[in-house]
Amino acid sequence: EELLAEHEREIRGLKDRISRLENSAVDFARNLLESAKKDPDPQSALTKVRIAMVFDTSQTAKRMEDSLTNLISQADKESYIKRINIFLRNKLYSDALAEALVFLENYPQDRDALRVYNQVKGEVEKQKEANKIKEETNRKFESSKIQRIENLISKGDYVSASKLVSTLPEGPDKIRFSNTLRRTAEEYLRKAKELIANKDWVQAKYYIEKSMKIYPLPEAPGLLSYVESNIKASSETLYLKSLELYQKGDIQGAYAYIKEALRLNPNNEKYRNVYYRLGNVLKED
């Protein structure tokens, strides 16, 4: 009976801590929304709003997200259309068609992207050397893909870069990018090993899984299996840690812990909501 009473006290204490932290998280989210309203950079403001939406699900936050998303998307689409029109005016048909292909690839369901692509394609078909233009377009499209991979790597989006690298034909560029991604994956594993040494199994698992998405290092699966065997915390304890890291601004760490909490308790709606919202911030699948 004494052990049971002690256990119940521990559970109540844990629930009280979670309740306090959830209230603090809501306040933290509201402050982020206020900061986003004053941020002159739409992309930075959108990131703040999405972080806030993990614990602020108000219509105000949703409207801000929609407004900023539309603003950024519209500016990006206008840039594509402007560049394509400049190419067409200067009769640079292969450049225009290659740019239209990238536009359509980035906005596959967008009517403007489809309209512009069909417009450019129609102009190309009218030219006497249409086949030659299309061949040149393919070369330039591959070249633009290389530029996109470089941009993704420079921004630290290694997982997206890895997916794009897999579509490249065999050759020097694919080897060069693969080597860069391999070194990055090795750095993630090094970080994971540091976390393992500190017995932070959850964050170690996150970095190992991230490494595996970037480049298939031979030792990663075995290391992942070892780490998974050492994750024994309760889902509520993991959720508590996620709350703590969220308010410290460590979104990757918060995501790692909520992911494990959901894995241990997959029917918990609260965990699932936080997991998907944090994943949206990080663009994790």
Secondary structure, DSSP 8 states (H G I E B T S, - for coil): -HHHHHHHHHHHHHHHHHHHHHHHHHHHHHHHHHHHHH-S-HHHHHHHHHHHTTT---HHHHHHHHHHHHHHHHHHHHHHHHHHHHHHHTT-HHHHHHHHHHHHHHSTT-HHHHHHHHHHHHHHHTSTTHHHHHHHHHHHHHHHHHHHHHHHHHTT-HHHHHHHHTTS-SSHHHHHHHHHHHHHHHHHHHHHHHHHHTT-HHHHHHHHHHHHHH---TTHHHHHHHHHTT----HHHHHHHHHHHHHTT-HHHHHHHHHHHHHHSTT-HHHHHHHHHHHHHHT--
